[in-house]
């Protein structure tokens, strides 16, 4: 059974940093595009950052220059380093794993809350 388990969320002051992690199991990690999404109540889930099988990363405009996504295939883990956090970054952050060539292989974690206080 595929599992994506996020950790590292919490409460931080604006301007601070936080790193969230996602450990994947029961997938061939190196074959998956890994992504971080976030969602605020009442709004659609939005892509924050993703990293391809070969390590190419893309970011939402709102987080460029502040967030860094990385992956460690030896640990089946994807990270999101969040620096210079803003109040508007407050959301539940979800890990996603998908095969770019097989649409049905698309998995989600349970989410981790990130709260940025002013």
Secondary structure in CASP SS format (residue, H / E / C, confidence):
PFRMAT SS
TARGET T0000
AUTHOR 0000-0000-0000
METHOD secondary structure of the structure
MODEL  1
X C 1.00
X C 1.00
X E 1.00
X E 1.00
X E 1.00
X E 1.00
X E 1.00
X C 1.00
X C 1.00
X E 1.00
X E 1.00
X E 1.00
X E 1.00
X C 1.00
X C 1.00
X C 1.00
X C 1.00
X E 1.00
X E 1.00
X E 1.00
X E 1.00
X E 1.00
X E 1.00
X E 1.00
X E 1.00
X C 1.00
X C 1.00
X C 1.00
X H 1.00
X H 1.00
X H 1.00
X C 1.00
X E 1.00
X E 1.00
X E 1.00
X E 1.00
X E 1.00
X E 1.00
X E 1.00
X C 1.00
X C 1.00
X C 1.00
X C 1.00
X C 1.00
X C 1.00
X E 1.00
X E 1.00
X E 1.00
X E 1.00
X E 1.00
X E 1.00
X C 1.00
X C 1.00
X C 1.00
X C 1.00
X C 1.00
X E 1.00
X E 1.00
X E 1.00
X C 1.00
X C 1.00
X C 1.00
X C 1.00
X C 1.00
X C 1.00
X C 1.00
X E 1.00
X E 1.00
X E 1.00
X E 1.00
X E 1.00
X E 1.00
X C 1.00
X C 1.00
X C 1.00
X C 1.00
X E 1.00
X E 1.00
X E 1.00
X E 1.00
X E 1.00
X E 1.00
X C 1.00
X C 1.00
X C 1.00
X C 1.00
X H 1.00
X H 1.00
X H 1.00
X C 1.00
X E 1.00
X E 1.00
X E 1.00
X E 1.00
X E 1.00
X E 1.00
X E 1.00
X E 1.00
X E 1.00
X C 1.00
X C 1.00
X E 1.00
X E 1.00
X E 1.00
X E 1.00
X E 1.00
X E 1.00
X E 1.00
X C 1.00
X C 1.00
X C 1.00
X E 1.00
X E 1.00
X E 1.00
X E 1.00
X E 1.00
X E 1.00
X C 1.00
END
